[in-house]
Amino acid sequence: MSIVSSVTALEQIHQMPLREKLLVLEAIWDDISREEENLEVPQWHKDILDERERMVADGKAQFIDWDAAKKQIKEATE
């Protein structure tokens, strides 16, 4: 895709109603998930996930619900 057509596509996306944007986003994720085996996860990301899994298994960390997570993120970034 050329730069000009990319800019045009982005302009079209900006003009779309939110509902349509969400439908496009869902379609993109569905398309990506069909090629999941081709996605390469960096080792540093695997290491972080493994460490978090160990912490949960050892009782040193726990899961929180999404609302609490959003609140923590918001407080950390303000």
C-alpha positions as a Markdown table, in Angstrom:
| # | Residue | x | y | z |
|---|---|---|---|---|
| 1 | Met | 0.0 | 0.0 | 0.0 |
| 2 | Ser | 1.4 | 3.4 | -0.9 |
| 3 | Ile | 1.7 | 6.3 | 1.5 |
| 4 | Val | -1.0 | 8.2 | -0.4 |
| 5 | Ser | -3.5 | 5.3 | -0.2 |
| 6 | Ser | -2.6 | 4.8 | 3.5 |
| 7 | Val | -3.3 | 8.4 | 4.3 |
| 8 | Thr | -6.6 | 8.1 | 2.4 |
| 9 | Ala | -7.5 | 5.0 | 4.3 |
| 10 | Leu | -6.7 | 6.7 | 7.6 |
| 11 | Glu | -8.8 | 9.7 | 6.7 |
| 12 | Gln | -11.7 | 7.4 | 5.9 |
| 13 | Ile | -11.3 | 5.6 | 9.2 |
| 14 | His | -11.4 | 9.0 | 11.1 |
| 15 | Gln | -14.7 | 9.8 | 9.4 |
| 16 | Met | -16.4 | 6.5 | 10.3 |
| 17 | Pro | -18.9 | 6.2 | 13.1 |
| 18 | Leu | -17.6 | 4.4 | 16.2 |
| 19 | Arg | -19.8 | 1.4 | 15.6 |
| 20 | Glu | -18.2 | 0.9 | 12.1 |
| 21 | Lys | -14.7 | 1.4 | 13.5 |
| 22 | Leu | -15.4 | -1.4 | 16.0 |
| 23 | Leu | -16.6 | -3.7 | 13.3 |
| 24 | Val | -13.5 | -3.1 | 11.3 |
| 25 | Leu | -11.3 | -3.6 | 14.3 |
| 26 | Glu | -13.0 | -6.9 | 15.0 |
| 27 | Ala | -12.6 | -8.0 | 11.4 |
| 28 | Ile | -8.8 | -7.1 | 11.6 |
| 29 | Trp | -8.4 | -9.1 | 14.8 |
| 30 | Asp | -10.2 | -12.1 | 13.3 |
| 31 | Asp | -7.9 | -11.9 | 10.3 |
| 32 | Ile | -4.8 | -11.7 | 12.5 |
| 33 | Ser | -5.9 | -14.6 | 14.7 |
| 34 | Arg | -6.2 | -16.8 | 11.6 |
| 35 | Glu | -2.4 | -16.3 | 11.2 |
| 36 | Glu | -1.5 | -16.7 | 14.8 |
| 37 | Glu | 1.1 | -19.3 | 14.2 |
| 38 | Asn | 3.0 | -16.8 | 12.1 |
| 39 | Leu | 3.2 | -14.3 | 14.9 |
| 40 | Glu | 6.5 | -14.3 | 16.6 |
| 41 | Val | 6.5 | -13.4 | 20.3 |
| 42 | Pro | 9.7 | -11.8 | 21.4 |
| 43 | Gln | 11.7 | -13.7 | 24.1 |
| 44 | Trp | 11.6 | -10.7 | 26.5 |
| 45 | His | 7.7 | -10.8 | 26.4 |
| 46 | Lys | 7.7 | -14.6 | 27.0 |
| 47 | Asp | 10.0 | -14.0 | 30.0 |
| 48 | Ile | 7.7 | -11.4 | 31.5 |
| 49 | Leu | 4.6 | -13.6 | 31.1 |
| 50 | Asp | 6.5 | -16.6 | 32.6 |
| 51 | Glu | 7.6 | -14.5 | 35.6 |
| 52 | Arg | 4.0 | -13.2 | 36.2 |
| 53 | Glu | 2.7 | -16.8 | 36.0 |
| 54 | Arg | 5.3 | -17.9 | 38.6 |
| 55 | Met | 4.3 | -15.0 | 40.9 |
| 56 | Val | 0.6 | -16.0 | 40.7 |
| 57 | Ala | 1.5 | -19.7 | 41.3 |
| 58 | Asp | 3.7 | -18.7 | 44.3 |
| 59 | Gly | 0.9 | -16.6 | 45.8 |
| 60 | Lys | 3.0 | -13.4 | 45.4 |
| 61 | Ala | 0.6 | -11.9 | 42.9 |
| 62 | Gln | -3.1 | -12.2 | 42.1 |
| 63 | Phe | -5.5 | -11.3 | 39.3 |
| 64 | Ile | -7.7 | -8.3 | 39.6 |
| 65 | Asp | -10.9 | -7.4 | 37.8 |
| 66 | Trp | -10.8 | -5.1 | 34.7 |
| 67 | Asp | -12.3 | -2.1 | 36.5 |
| 68 | Ala | -9.7 | -2.2 | 39.2 |
| 69 | Ala | -7.0 | -2.6 | 36.6 |
| 70 | Lys | -8.2 | 0.4 | 34.6 |
| 71 | Lys | -8.3 | 2.4 | 37.9 |
| 72 | Gln | -4.7 | 1.5 | 38.7 |
| 73 | Ile | -3.5 | 2.3 | 35.1 |
| 74 | Lys | -5.3 | 5.7 | 35.2 |
| 75 | Glu | -3.8 | 6.6 | 38.6 |
| 76 | Ala | -0.3 | 5.5 | 37.5 |
| 77 | Thr | -0.5 | 7.7 | 34.3 |
| 78 | Glu | -1.9 | 10.8 | 35.8 |
